[in-house]
Amino acid sequence: MSKFLSFSIAIVFFFRFFIGCDEAKTKKAALADTTIIERPEYFLLRPETEKLYGYSHAVKIGNDIKVSGAVSMDDKGIPTAKGDLLQQMKNCYSDLEKILKHYNCSFDDVVVENIFTTDMPEFLKQSAYRNEIYKKRFPTGSWLGVKELALPEFMIEIELEVYKADE
């Protein structure tokens, strides 16, 4: 009787294992059929400057948007507000807002903000300006003091990561 019971249990486990594998394969195949491959969408704020330096200002894949560091420059790539960190910060946020609007986003959608500055003490004095940008909540991120940025006139660079939920 125990041999028969052991044999019966072994048969049940044997068939359950193979049926279970088939079910898993079927579920995996169904999931693969519904997976949508998102293509990157690139955005150039200043196409000539970005092509010259070899970068895209933003890339969106699905609900995620990565935004290159914004610096204080005019449309020809010439640094602006030389020596004035607060004005450079305002210019950066102005450019970042243009990029966010392109993707129908706002600063409320920012989840990561990294700030690079060549003058951390001055940045800390001016950092309260960010309260005008982030009215609901602040994103995560880092503030980094660096020796230099791309051009010697740049005192601050701000990069973002954005998550835009489906509407």
Secondary structure as GFF3:
##gff-version 3
##sequence-region A 1 167
A	DSSP	alpha_helix	2	34	.	.	.	ID=ss1
A	DSSP	beta_strand	41	43	.	.	.	ID=ss2
A	DSSP	alpha_helix	47	53	.	.	.	ID=ss3
A	DSSP	beta_strand	58	61	.	.	.	ID=ss4
A	DSSP	beta_strand	64	70	.	.	.	ID=ss5
A	DSSP	alpha_helix	85	102	.	.	.	ID=ss6
A	DSSP	three_ten_helix	107	109	.	.	.	ID=ss7
A	DSSP	beta_strand	110	117	.	.	.	ID=ss8
A	DSSP	alpha_helix	120	126	.	.	.	ID=ss9
A	DSSP	three_ten_helix	127	129	.	.	.	ID=ss10
A	DSSP	alpha_helix	130	133	.	.	.	ID=ss11
A	DSSP	beta_strand	140	145	.	.	.	ID=ss12
A	DSSP	beta_strand	156	163	.	.	.	ID=ss13
###
